[in-house]
């Protein structure tokens, strides 16, 4: 199975969000080829959730799971710690009062 580059996946994700009228921004540009992607969902009420992908060794499945959630400042601190650990990390901030991030849709999971 061919893996998509990080840059290609990010651009496709941003396009899908834009088509659903969900604002999103790249706040950290990681490695174009193999950088990990972290998605911050900002609900514009002082709360946020950060998601990252995990690989299940038993099933081989990849799933988006919550890295941090709660007060936006705490989520931003968790993201900063991840960026200190992984300078190739992409960070995408999604802003949606309804909490939509589309990560569970086909092609994004």
Secondary structure as a PSIPRED ss2 file (coil, helix, strand):
# PSIPRED VFORMAT (PSIPRED V4.0)

   1 X C   1.000  0.000  0.000
   2 X C   1.000  0.000  0.000
   3 X C   1.000  0.000  0.000
   4 X C   1.000  0.000  0.000
   5 X C   1.000  0.000  0.000
   6 X H   0.000  1.000  0.000
   7 X H   0.000  1.000  0.000
   8 X H   0.000  1.000  0.000
   9 X H   0.000  1.000  0.000
  10 X H   0.000  1.000  0.000
  11 X H   0.000  1.000  0.000
  12 X H   0.000  1.000  0.000
  13 X H   0.000  1.000  0.000
  14 X H   0.000  1.000  0.000
  15 X H   0.000  1.000  0.000
  16 X H   0.000  1.000  0.000
  17 X H   0.000  1.000  0.000
  18 X H   0.000  1.000  0.000
  19 X H   0.000  1.000  0.000
  20 X C   1.000  0.000  0.000
  21 X C   1.000  0.000  0.000
  22 X C   1.000  0.000  0.000
  23 X E   0.000  0.000  1.000
  24 X E   0.000  0.000  1.000
  25 X E   0.000  0.000  1.000
  26 X E   0.000  0.000  1.000
  27 X E   0.000  0.000  1.000
  28 X E   0.000  0.000  1.000
  29 X C   1.000  0.000  0.000
  30 X C   1.000  0.000  0.000
  31 X C   1.000  0.000  0.000
  32 X C   1.000  0.000  0.000
  33 X C   1.000  0.000  0.000
  34 X C   1.000  0.000  0.000
  35 X C   1.000  0.000  0.000
  36 X C   1.000  0.000  0.000
  37 X E   0.000  0.000  1.000
  38 X E   0.000  0.000  1.000
  39 X E   0.000  0.000  1.000
  40 X E   0.000  0.000  1.000
  41 X E   0.000  0.000  1.000
  42 X E   0.000  0.000  1.000
  43 X C   1.000  0.000  0.000
  44 X C   1.000  0.000  0.000
  45 X C   1.000  0.000  0.000
  46 X C   1.000  0.000  0.000
  47 X E   0.000  0.000  1.000
  48 X E   0.000  0.000  1.000
  49 X E   0.000  0.000  1.000
  50 X E   0.000  0.000  1.000
  51 X E   0.000  0.000  1.000
  52 X E   0.000  0.000  1.000
  53 X E   0.000  0.000  1.000
  54 X E   0.000  0.000  1.000
  55 X E   0.000  0.000  1.000
  56 X C   1.000  0.000  0.000
  57 X C   1.000  0.000  0.000
  58 X C   1.000  0.000  0.000
  59 X C   1.000  0.000  0.000
  60 X C   1.000  0.000  0.000
  61 X C   1.000  0.000  0.000
  62 X E   0.000  0.000  1.000
  63 X E   0.000  0.000  1.000
  64 X E   0.000  0.000  1.000
  65 X E   0.000  0.000  1.000
  66 X E   0.000  0.000  1.000
  67 X E   0.000  0.000  1.000
  68 X E   0.000  0.000  1.000
  69 X E   0.000  0.000  1.000
  70 X E   0.000  0.000  1.000
  71 X E   0.000  0.000  1.000
  72 X H   0.000  1.000  0.000
  73 X H   0.000  1.000  0.000
  74 X H   0.000  1.000  0.000
  75 X H   0.000  1.000  0.000
  76 X H   0.000  1.000  0.000
  77 X H   0.000  1.000  0.000
  78 X H   0.000  1.000  0.000
  79 X H   0.000  1.000  0.000
  80 X H   0.000  1.000  0.000
  81 X H   0.000  1.000  0.000
  82 X H   0.000  1.000  0.000
  83 X H   0.000  1.000  0.000
  84 X H   0.000  1.000  0.000
  85 X H   0.000  1.000  0.000
  86 X C   1.000  0.000  0.000
  87 X C   1.000  0.000  0.000
  88 X C   1.000  0.000  0.000
  89 X C   1.000  0.000  0.000
  90 X E   0.000  0.000  1.000
  91 X E   0.000  0.000  1.000
  92 X E   0.000  0.000  1.000
  93 X E   0.000  0.000  1.000
  94 X E   0.000  0.000  1.000
  95 X E   0.000  0.000  1.000
  96 X C   1.000  0.000  0.000
  97 X C   1.000  0.000  0.000
  98 X C   1.000  0.000  0.000
  99 X C   1.000  0.000  0.000
 100 X C   1.000  0.000  0.000
 101 X C   1.000  0.000  0.000
 102 X C   1.000  0.000  0.000
 103 X C   1.000  0.000  0.000
 104 X C   1.000  0.000  0.000
 105 X C   1.000  0.000  0.000
 106 X C   1.000  0.000  0.000
 107 X C   1.000  0.000  0.000
 108 X C   1.000  0.000  0.000
 109 X C   1.000  0.000  0.000
